[in-house]
Amino acid sequence: MRETEVLRLVGNGLSNGLNTALLVLSEATVKTHVKHLMGKLRPTSRAQAVVVAYETGLVVPADRPR
């Protein structure tokens, strides 16, 4: 699922611009995925979304985008 991929990349600290390049999506599409994630997860900030990615095991400290 693209939203999961976007959350993994956000969890690794990547910007929307880098997500766009890695996922070969438009920036508008990436922003839409981030918006949907924020709506589903209800974090108050992007940083809290990163915490969710770590807490769920989606991202681990050694994880790096490919």
Buried (B, 14 or more C-beta within 10 A) or exposed (E): EEBEBBBBBBBBEBEBEBBBEBBEBEEEBBBBBBEEBBEEBEBEEBEEBBBBBEEEEBBEEEBEBE
